[in-house]
Amino acid sequence: MSKTKSSFYRRLYIAYLIESGVNTVPAIVRATGMPRRTAQETILALSELGIRCEFVGPKKTGKYKILNWGPINKKWIKDNLQHIRDVLQCL
């Protein structure tokens, strides 16, 4: 799989997790097994897909929230979630 495709899927998956309540970096790391830095960079890169994500609350106890999905169809992510997980597991 290309780096571009895996990066795209990783971003979609992280956005889906945030929307589903897995919305802090430690929770994302636990859910995915990815390094903390990768999780942080992926959250920051969501804007490159047109997804508006914002950190809400105090620095230590706040959480991320998806404000707008932009051009991304979140139903497609939900419908293809297992495929996305399978692809990312292979990396």
Secondary structure, DSSP 4 states (H G I P E B T S, - for coil): --HHHHHHHHHHHHHHHHHTT--SHHHHHHHH---HHHHHHHHHHGGGGT-EEEEES-TTT-EEEEEE-TT--HHHHHHTHHHHHHHHHT-
